[in-house]
């Protein structure tokens, strides 16, 4: 009995042990989420009228070939701007999970494989992708000219739209890679592309307003930083999970900072459906696409083609470790952004934690793969604690700054 | 003091705790060159924040290339830094970024007049 009482006492001591100075410092580095960094490549990045236009385009399905798909089809506001599906479904079915958009403007690279180096260039890809919206830039710009509300909003930001009533000069379904596009004059192609890029910059201006709100973890971190009582702000189980997250479990190796991502690419060997070697090249393919991208930061379409971001993007490193590597996702609003992993492999957080705990089914591509990833072998109560902490990162839903 | 604590105390200085006011000293593996380096601002290196390295190298080399990586993770930085000469023996590497916490190894590849490359390394642990 005495032994039992003693062990209870010891257990209690472990649970309520005060956070160390190091832990408090690290927790302070994880909150709050700061304002989005400036984007000099987009001159309307913080223009409210451009953001309004971007929101209008984001939510309308008239730009897709079927008239049924918009950006919001896969990025639903009520689901932290995800769609709840394992892989995205637009005009066709994709191969990757729709990422959330909360505080997306903090990223350096976009898409799971980082094939876009700016938010505005990212937003243009799904509009013309045959499996997403399957639009064509000539039709997209023409739609703006024909819809009075859109046209007024566009011209208020960017000036007059071109006259696109002549369908011989501006043929339907014309976009790069089509004969119709090649048949257009270079001047007309440039005119259309300029307006298309402006639309992308407007969508980016809107997406920059999608910021994650304060979560229970943020309230805990703020109280800690200010030396106030943290009583009741996080459950003891979540605090234990937080300590595991920044300590023994090593989650913070990749999930660091306020967004809990290093904004880099890693191959964690997540198992494939058939257990075979993965066919998705990940970052290895994404970097090639980024370097060759029509709208890369160093292109004429950027508003700062020689700036720091353009130079750094042009100097991005590529190596064998990038094959199959995917961008580390932010963990903000994690409970409402499932399924998880780049291919929506896991439906629940407990499945994700279970994978990292055992690495069961992990696919080792080669010796260049992450070597710090070792099975955690944590007991069930530790996994529950980690999940409790991850659930404390939920703010309800991303909000716009106007909320 | 527990044996574990003693080991930690013994290892920490070797692991490269930052002392931004003094900078870092290292030598090439063959002991030919001495490298003293610091951040250009003299401030501590932080996770996910760009910084510039200012390096003094003695004796004067023909050229220097500066890079960094994480030995345990077997990867480098997200992009290549730009190294340029400031004076006969000082060099600047900009666009340095340590995007993850953990141990980073800064590498100085120093080319002498004969074209031989000598490597110096410094380890830094970022919290």
Boltz contact constraints between the chains, C-beta under 6 A:
constraints:
  - contact:
      token1: [A, 256]
      token2: [B, 47]
      max_distance: 6.0
  - contact:
      token1: [A, 256]
      token2: [B, 101]
      max_distance: 6.0
  - contact:
      token1: [A, 257]
      token2: [B, 48]
      max_distance: 6.0
  - contact:
      token1: [A, 262]
      token2: [B, 99]
      max_distance: 6.0
  - contact:
      token1: [A, 262]
      token2: [B, 100]
      max_distance: 6.0
  - contact:
      token1: [A, 264]
      token2: [B, 78]
      max_distance: 6.0
  - contact:
      token1: [A, 264]
      token2: [B, 99]
      max_distance: 6.0
  - contact:
      token1: [A, 312]
      token2: [B, 79]
      max_distance: 6.0
  - contact:
      token1: [A, 312]
      token2: [B, 95]
      max_distance: 6.0
  - contact:
      token1: [A, 315]
      token2: [B, 79]
      max_distance: 6.0
  - contact:
      token1: [A, 315]
      token2: [B, 80]
      max_distance: 6.0
  - contact:
      token1: [A, 316]
      token2: [B, 79]
      max_distance: 6.0
  - contact:
      token1: [A, 317]
      token2: [B, 76]
      max_distance: 6.0
  - contact:
      token1: [A, 317]
      token2: [B, 79]
      max_distance: 6.0
  - contact:
      token1: [A, 317]
      token2: [B, 80]
      max_distance: 6.0
  - contact:
      token1: [A, 321]
      token2: [B, 75]
      max_distance: 6.0
  - contact:
      token1: [A, 368]
      token2: [B, 74]
      max_distance: 6.0
  - contact:
      token1: [A, 371]
      token2: [B, 74]
      max_distance: 6.0
  - contact:
      token1: [A, 372]
      token2: [B, 72]
      max_distance: 6.0
  - contact:
      token1: [A, 372]
      token2: [B, 73]
      max_distance: 6.0
